[in-house]
Amino acid sequence: MASNSGSYNFKVVLLGEGCVGKTSLVLRYVEDKFNTNHVSTVQASFLNKKLNIDGKRINLAIWDTAGQEKFHALGPIYYRSSNGAVLVYDITDEDSFQKVKSWVKELRKMLGADICLVIAGNKTDLEKNRHVSLEDAENYASKVGAIHFQTSAKLNKGVEDMFLTLTQKMLETVEEKEAQNAPLSRQNSQRRNVVVVDDDQVPPPPTRQCCGNS
């Protein structure tokens, strides 16, 4: 959301199956780290990242959620007030891509077009084991109004670009809303200056023109 003096706070949530690399993507982006022995996220954690885009200061609160099925019910707690979501699947795992589709349905149902969506096909370093075609993923993303990225947290490919594009999209969305609301607030202030006529001041009846028989 926007605040004074050109600074913005955005909440981004990462969703997807367990072991698709959500935590690896966040750590690579925020801390430029990659750990091959990373332990599964148990509930949720978040990291902050500060950006400066065209002189606007932006603070991203990036929430990394657990992918295990038993934590699915907790999802709404984390994504309810999100400005953006990164839906991650593993390009070698078709089931993880299907899971992304169910998250998209849920987010669109709960938050409508207010949330900016990015779909990330992660683990492109395992291209030879790919099970989700790039064409299918891109077609699906454009159909649901999401942006598709191919990423590799391990090789640090596409990660920065993905988060930057999402941030720009969130910024555009907020600025569009502000622009739409500005005319409304102007109208409201003008309305306050309108003189209200009391109901008992009935306007005079229209003059009747009688046609006499001649």
C-alpha positions in Angstrom: 0.0 0.0 0.0 1.0 3.6 -0.5 2.2 5.8 2.3 3.4 9.4 2.4 6.5 10.7 0.7 6.6 8.2 -2.2 7.2 5.1 -0.1 5.2 1.9 -0.5 4.8 -1.3 1.5 3.8 -4.4 -0.4 3.1 -7.9 0.9 4.0 -10.8 -1.3 3.1 -14.4 -0.6 4.8 -17.5 -2.1 2.5 -20.5 -2.6 3.0 -24.0 -4.0 3.6 -27.6 -3.2 6.4 -28.6 -0.8 9.9 -29.0 -2.3 9.2 -26.8 -5.4 11.8 -24.3 -4.2 9.8 -21.4 -2.6 12.2 -20.9 0.2 15.2 -21.2 -2.1 13.8 -18.5 -4.4 13.2 -16.1 -1.5 16.7 -16.7 0.0 18.3 -16.2 -3.4 16.5 -13.0 -4.0 16.8 -11.4 -0.5 20.2 -12.8 0.7 21.7 -14.2 -2.5 22.1 -17.6 -0.9 21.4 -21.1 -2.0 21.5 -24.1 0.3 21.3 -27.6 -1.3 20.3 -29.1 2.1 17.4 -26.7 2.8 14.9 -28.0 5.3 11.2 -27.8 4.5 9.4 -24.7 5.8 7.2 -25.8 8.7 4.6 -22.9 8.8 5.6 -19.5 7.3 8.3 -17.0 7.6 8.9 -13.7 6.0 11.8 -11.6 4.8 12.0 -8.0 3.9 13.6 -6.5 0.8 13.9 -2.8 0.1 13.8 -1.5 -3.5 14.0 1.9 -5.2 12.1 2.1 -8.5 11.9 5.5 -10.3 12.6 7.3 -7.0 9.9 5.4 -5.2 11.0 3.6 -2.1 9.4 0.2 -1.8 9.5 -2.3 1.1 8.6 -5.9 0.2 7.4 -8.2 3.0 7.9 -11.6 1.3 6.0 -14.5 3.0 7.3 -18.0 2.4 4.6 -20.5 3.3 4.7 -24.3 3.9 3.7 -26.4 0.9 2.6 -29.5 2.8 -1.1 -30.3 2.4 -1.7 -30.1 6.2 -0.8 -26.4 6.1 -3.1 -25.6 3.1 -5.9 -24.5 5.4 -3.6 -21.8 6.9 -3.2 -20.3 3.4 -5.8 -17.6 3.9 -4.1 -16.3 7.0 -1.0 -15.4 4.9 -2.5 -14.3 1.6 -5.6 -12.4 2.8 -3.9 -8.9 2.7 -1.3 -9.7 0.0 -0.7 -7.3 -2.9 1.1 -10.0 -4.9 1.6 -13.8 -5.1 4.3 -15.9 -6.6 2.9 -19.4 -7.4 5.8 -21.8 -7.7 5.9 -25.2 -9.4 8.7 -27.5 -10.2 9.1 -28.0 -14.0 9.9 -31.7 -13.4 6.7 -32.3 -11.5 3.4 -32.1 -13.3 1.4 -32.4 -10.1 3.0 -29.3 -8.7 1.8 -27.4 -11.8 -1.8 -28.6 -11.3 -1.5 -27.4 -7.7 -0.7 -23.9 -8.9 -4.0 -23.9 -10.8 -5.9 -24.6 -7.7 -4.1 -21.8 -5.9 -4.9 -19.4 -8.7 -8.6 -20.3 -8.5 -8.6 -19.7 -4.7 -6.8 -16.4 -4.9 -9.0 -15.1 -7.7 -12.1 -16.1 -5.8 -11.0 -14.5 -2.5 -9.1 -11.4 -3.8 -10.3 -11.0 -7.4 -8.1 -8.8 -9.7 -6.7 -6.9 -6.7 -3.8 -9.3 -6.3 -1.0 -9.4 -8.9 0.0 -13.0 -9.8 3.3 -14.4 -11.0 3.7 -18.1 -11.9 7.2 -19.4 -11.5 8.4 -22.6 -13.2 11.4 -23.3 -10.9 14.4 -25.7 -11.3 15.2 -24.9 -14.9 18.6 -26.4 -14.1 16.8 -29.7 -14.4 15.6 -29.0 -17.9 16.4 -32.5 -19.1 13.8 -33.9 -16.7 11.1 -31.3 -17.6 7.5 -32.6 -17.4 5.6 -29.3 -17.7 5.9 -27.7 -21.2 6.8 -24.0 -21.3 4.1 -23.4 -23.9 1.3 -24.9 -21.7 2.5 -22.9 -18.7 2.7 -19.6 -20.6 -0.7 -20.2 -22.2 -2.3 -20.9 -18.8 -0.6 -17.9 -17.2 -1.9 -15.5 -19.9 -5.4 -17.0 -19.6 -5.6 -16.2 -15.8 -3.9 -12.8 -16.0 -0.6 -13.9 -14.5 2.9 -13.4 -15.6 5.0 -16.5 -16.2 8.7 -16.8 -15.4 11.2 -19.6 -15.6 13.6 -19.6 -12.7 16.5 -21.5 -11.1 17.2 -20.6 -7.5 20.3 -22.8 -7.8 21.8 -21.0 -10.8 20.2 -17.6 -9.9 18.4 -17.3 -13.2 15.2 -15.2 -13.6 14.8 -14.7 -9.8 15.6 -10.9 -9.6 13.7 -10.2 -12.8 10.6 -12.0 -11.5 10.4 -10.1 -8.2 11.2 -6.8 -10.0 8.4 -7.3 -12.6 5.9 -8.3 -9.8 6.9 -5.2 -7.8 6.4 -2.9 -10.9 3.0 -4.6 -11.5 1.9 -4.0 -7.9 3.0 -0.4 -8.1 1.0 0.1 -11.3 -2.1 -1.4 -9.7 -1.9 0.9 -6.6 -1.2 4.0 -8.8 -4.2 3.1 -11.0 -6.4 2.8 -8.0 -5.2 6.1 -6.6 -5.9 7.8 -9.9 -9.4 6.3 -10.0 -10.1 7.5 -6.4 -8.8 11.0 -7.0 -11.7 12.1 -9.2 -14.1 10.6 -6.6 -12.7 12.6 -3.7 -12.8 15.7 -5.9 -16.5 15.0 -6.7 -17.2 14.5 -3.0 -15.6 17.9 -2.1 -17.6 19.6 -4.8 -20.8 17.9 -3.6 -20.3 19.5 -0.2 -20.7 22.9 -1.9 -23.9 22.1 -3.6 -27.0 23.8 -2.2 -29.6 21.3 -1.2 -33.2 22.4 -1.9 -35.7 21.4 0.8 -38.4 19.0 -0.2 -41.2 21.3 0.8 -40.0 23.8 -1.8 -42.2 22.4 -4.5 -41.4 23.8 -7.9 -44.3 25.7 -9.5 -46.5 23.6 -11.8 -46.0 24.1 -15.5 -48.2 26.7 -17.2 -51.2 25.0 -18.8 -52.1 26.0 -22.4 -55.8 25.4 -22.7 -57.2 25.1 -26.2 -60.7 26.6 -26.2 -63.3 25.3 -28.7 -63.9 28.1 -31.2 
